[in-house]
Amino acid sequence: FCCVLLKQIQFADQKQEFNKRPSKIGRRSLSRSISQSSTDSYSSDSSDDETSPRDKQQKNSKGNGDFCIKNIKQADFGRREIEIAEQEMPALMALRKRAQGEKPLAGAKVVGCTHITAQTAVLMETLSALGAQCRWAACNIYSTQNEVAAALAEGGFSVFAWKGESEDDFWWCIDRCVNVEGWQPNMILDDGGDLTHWIYKKYPNMFKKIKGIVEESVTGVHRLYQLSKAGKLSVPAMNVNDSVTKQKFDNLYCCRESILDGLKRTTDVMFGGKQVVVCGYGEYDEKCFILYILSQKPLFISVYVF
């Protein structure tokens, strides 16, 4: 007990000493996870990091500037991540090979709002290979992989997203995807319902011309049901969340990967040799709240899901 108490006191003293040290990087970097991806090594100097992407004038190698991301120089690194993701998504890759010559999505103008990750990039590039035009924003202000967004921008996609957006940035990016002269979206691919809500509220005439909505999340589907019950959903909508594939692979199997990954990132500990207790009931979905309680001794971790 004395040893544990001594370690706790030493840790508290070290924490106080660390907080006293001046920081040149500012408050922004302190919010980062210790085990963040090494993509920061591809960033430019600190002055460039402090500049909001909205204030930058960036263009890809072909001179196209219809995007807003953190740093276009990260494109090569992002491309490698996308290539790795392609190896884990054989169905989409097979679909490209089978149908890209026929261009079955020619004429589709898809505006999307999802997590901007390497896996999303594979989806976007598949849609493009099948003939669709895409404009994309992030549904989450923290989950965007900046290097992947850079790779998409370099590939000619209109992407408006970066990690650490403010709420104002979030809605600005969505509006940049939608409010474009000479471009009328006819399909919505949404995760959370924010994009659908924005078009419905701000651009009602545009919303009426939409041919279909695909919604992935519990929250987004709930918002669609609200519109439907009020008689205001004038657009066909597909509830992806309740499909068997989504329920099993996302809400059941994938959560086993993401919960463990989330704990490892937030605690910055290795689980090898540790005792871990996970308590829960039923399948995980987005209505659940995950509370993880960490003791001072990193030998025991309790996770309660209810």
C-alpha positions in Angstrom: 0.0 0.0 0.0 2.9 2.4 0.8 4.5 1.7 -2.5 1.2 2.4 -4.4 0.7 5.6 -2.4 4.2 6.8 -3.0 3.8 6.2 -6.8 0.6 8.2 -6.7 2.3 11.1 -5.0 5.2 11.0 -7.4 2.8 11.0 -10.3 0.9 14.0 -8.9 4.1 15.9 -8.4 5.2 15.1 -12.0 1.8 16.2 -13.3 2.1 19.5 -11.5 5.6 20.1 -12.7 4.5 19.4 -16.3 1.6 21.8 -16.0 4.0 24.6 -15.0 6.2 24.2 -18.1 5.5 26.8 -20.8 4.2 25.4 -24.1 4.8 26.9 -27.5 2.3 24.6 -29.2 -0.7 26.0 -27.3 -3.8 24.5 -26.0 -4.8 22.7 -29.2 -2.1 20.1 -29.0 -2.8 19.3 -25.4 -6.2 17.8 -26.3 -4.5 15.3 -28.6 -4.3 11.6 -27.6 -0.8 10.5 -26.6 -1.1 7.6 -29.0 -2.3 9.8 -31.9 -1.3 8.6 -35.4 2.1 9.6 -36.7 0.5 11.7 -39.3 1.7 14.8 -37.5 5.1 14.1 -38.8 3.8 15.0 -42.2 2.5 18.4 -41.1 4.2 21.6 -42.0 5.6 24.1 -39.5 3.8 25.2 -36.4 2.7 28.5 -37.9 0.9 26.6 -40.7 -0.8 24.4 -38.1 -2.2 27.4 -36.3 -3.8 28.8 -39.4 -7.4 27.8 -39.9 -7.9 25.7 -43.1 -10.7 28.2 -44.0 -8.0 30.9 -44.3 -5.7 28.9 -46.5 -5.5 28.9 -50.3 -4.7 25.3 -51.2 -4.6 23.6 -54.6 -3.8 20.1 -55.6 -1.2 19.2 -58.2 -3.7 19.7 -61.0 -4.6 23.2 -59.9 -8.0 22.3 -58.4 -8.9 24.2 -55.2 -12.5 23.1 -54.6 -11.8 21.6 -51.2 -10.9 22.7 -47.7 -8.6 20.4 -45.7 -5.7 20.7 -43.2 -2.7 20.1 -45.4 -2.6 19.0 -49.0 1.1 17.9 -48.5 -0.1 14.9 -46.5 -1.7 13.4 -49.6 1.0 10.7 -50.3 0.8 9.4 -46.8 -3.0 9.3 -47.0 -2.9 7.4 -50.3 -0.9 4.6 -48.6 -3.5 4.4 -45.9 -6.3 4.1 -48.5 -4.4 1.4 -50.3 -4.2 -0.6 -47.0 -7.9 -0.1 -46.4 -8.6 -1.5 -49.9 -7.2 -4.8 -48.9 -9.8 -5.1 -46.1 -12.7 -4.1 -48.3 -12.8 -6.8 -51.1 -16.5 -6.4 -51.8 -16.2 -2.7 -53.0 -13.0 -3.5 -54.9 -14.8 -6.4 -56.7 -17.7 -4.1 -57.5 -15.3 -1.6 -59.0 -13.8 -4.3 -61.2 -17.1 -5.6 -62.3 -19.1 -2.5 -63.0 -16.8 0.5 -63.5 -16.9 0.0 -67.3 -20.7 0.2 -67.3 -20.8 3.4 -65.1 -24.2 2.5 -63.4 -24.1 5.6 -61.3 -23.6 8.0 -64.1 -25.7 11.1 -63.4 -25.7 10.5 -59.6 -24.6 13.6 -57.7 -23.9 12.4 -54.2 -23.4 14.8 -51.2 -22.1 12.9 -48.2 -21.5 13.5 -44.5 -19.7 10.7 -42.8 -16.5 10.0 -40.9 -13.6 10.9 -43.2 -11.4 7.8 -42.8 -9.5 5.6 -45.2 -12.5 3.3 -45.3 -14.8 6.2 -46.4 -12.2 7.1 -49.0 -12.5 3.6 -50.5 -16.3 4.0 -50.7 -16.0 7.5 -52.2 -13.6 6.3 -54.9 -15.8 3.4 -55.6 -18.8 5.7 -56.2 -16.7 7.8 -58.5 -15.4 4.8 -60.4 -19.0 3.8 -61.0 -19.8 7.2 -62.4 -21.1 9.3 -59.5 -20.0 12.8 -58.6 -19.3 13.4 -54.9 -18.9 16.2 -52.5 -18.2 15.3 -48.9 -18.0 16.7 -45.3 -17.3 15.2 -42.0 -20.1 14.1 -39.6 -17.7 14.2 -36.6 -15.3 17.1 -35.7 -12.7 14.8 -34.2 -12.6 11.6 -36.4 -11.3 13.0 -39.6 -7.9 11.6 -40.8 -6.3 14.7 -42.2 -3.9 12.7 -44.5 -6.8 10.8 -46.0 -8.7 14.1 -46.7 -5.6 15.3 -48.4 -5.3 12.2 -50.6 -9.0 12.6 -51.6 -8.4 16.3 -52.4 -5.4 15.4 -54.4 -7.5 12.9 -56.3 -10.0 15.5 -57.3 -12.7 15.1 -54.7 -14.4 18.1 -53.1 -13.7 17.4 -49.5 -14.4 19.8 -46.7 -13.1 18.4 -43.4 -10.3 18.5 -40.9 -9.7 17.1 -37.4 -10.6 19.5 -34.6 -13.3 21.6 -36.4 -15.3 24.1 -34.3 -19.1 23.9 -34.5 -19.1 26.9 -36.8 -16.5 25.1 -39.0 -18.7 22.0 -39.0 -21.7 23.7 -40.5 -19.6 25.8 -42.8 -18.1 22.6 -44.3 -21.5 21.1 -44.8 -22.8 24.3 -46.5 -19.7 24.3 -48.8 -20.7 20.8 -50.0 -24.3 21.8 -50.7 -24.3 25.4 -51.8 -22.4 25.3 -55.0 -23.3 27.2 -58.2 -24.2 24.9 -61.0 -24.3 21.7 -58.9 -27.5 20.2 -57.7 -27.1 17.1 -55.5 -29.7 14.4 -56.1 -28.6 11.9 -53.5 -27.7 12.2 -49.8 -25.4 9.8 -47.9 -25.7 10.8 -44.3 -24.4 9.6 -40.9 -26.3 11.3 -38.1 -28.8 13.3 -40.1 -27.0 16.7 -39.9 -26.6 17.0 -43.7 -30.2 16.0 -44.3 -31.3 18.5 -41.6 -29.2 21.3 -43.1 -30.6 20.9 -46.6 -34.2 20.5 -45.4 -34.0 23.7 -43.3 -31.7 25.9 -45.5 -32.5 24.7 -49.0 -36.1 23.4 -49.1 -36.3 23.6 -52.9 -33.1 21.6 -53.3 -34.4 19.0 -50.8 -37.5 18.4 -52.8 -35.4 17.5 -55.8 -33.4 14.9 -53.9 -34.1 11.4 -55.3 -33.0 9.4 -52.3 -31.4 9.5 -48.8 -29.3 6.8 -47.2 -29.0 7.1 -43.5 -26.6 5.0 -41.4 -27.0 6.0 -37.7 -29.6 5.5 -35.0 -29.9 9.2 -34.5 -30.3 10.0 -38.2 -32.9 7.4 -38.6 -34.8 8.8 -35.6 -34.8 12.2 -37.2 -36.1 10.8 -40.5 -38.9 9.1 -38.7 -39.8 12.4 -37.0 -40.0 14.0 -40.5 -42.1 11.1 -41.8 -44.6 11.2 -39.0 -45.0 15.0 -39.5 -45.7 14.4 -43.2 -42.6 16.4 -44.2 -40.4 13.7 -45.6 -41.0 14.2 -49.3 -37.9 12.1 -50.3 -37.4 8.3 -50.3 -35.1 7.3 -47.5 -33.2 4.1 -46.8 -32.7 3.0 -43.2 -29.3 1.3 -43.3 -29.0 1.2 -39.5 -31.6 -1.5 -39.1 -30.3 -3.8 -41.8 -28.9 -7.2 -40.6 -25.5 -6.5 -42.1 -25.1 -3.2 -40.3 -26.4 -4.5 -37.0 -24.2 -7.5 -37.0 -20.9 -6.1 -38.5 -21.1 -2.7 -37.0 -23.1 -2.8 -33.8 -22.0 -6.3 -32.7 -18.7 -7.5 -34.2 -16.9 -4.2 -34.9 -17.6 -2.8 -31.5 -15.4 -5.5 -30.1 -12.6 -4.0 -32.0 -13.4 -0.3 -31.4 -14.0 -0.5 -27.7 -10.7 -2.1 -27.1 -9.0 0.3 -29.5 -10.6 3.2 -27.8 -9.5 2.1 -24.4 -5.9 1.6 -25.6 -5.8 5.1 -27.2 -7.3 6.9 -24.2 -5.3 5.1 -21.5 -2.1 4.7 -23.6 -1.4 1.3 -22.0 -0.7 -2.1 -23.4 -3.2 -4.8 -22.5 -0.7 -7.7 -22.6 -0.5 -9.1 -19.1 -3.3 -7.0 -17.8 -6.5 -8.1 -16.1 -9.5 -6.6 -17.9 -13.2 -6.9 -16.8 -15.9 -5.9 -19.3 -19.5 -5.8 -18.0 -22.4 -5.2 -20.4 -25.8 -6.3 -21.5 -27.0 -6.9 -25.1 -25.6 -5.7 -28.3 -23.9 -2.3 -28.4 -25.6 0.4 -30.4 -25.3 4.2 -30.5 -27.8 4.7 -27.8 -25.5 3.1 -25.2 -23.2 5.1 -23.0 -19.8 3.7 -22.3 -18.3 4.4 -19.0 -14.8 3.2 -18.3 -13.4 3.6 -14.8 -9.6 3.4 -14.5 -8.0 2.7 -11.2 -4.6 4.3 -10.3 -3.1 0.9 -10.6 -3.0 0.0 -14.4 -3.5 -3.7 -13.6 -7.2 -3.5 -13.4 -9.7 -1.9 -15.8 -13.5 -2.0 -15.4 -15.8 -1.2 -18.3 -19.5 -0.8 -17.7 -21.9 -0.7 -20.7 -25.6 -0.1 -20.0 
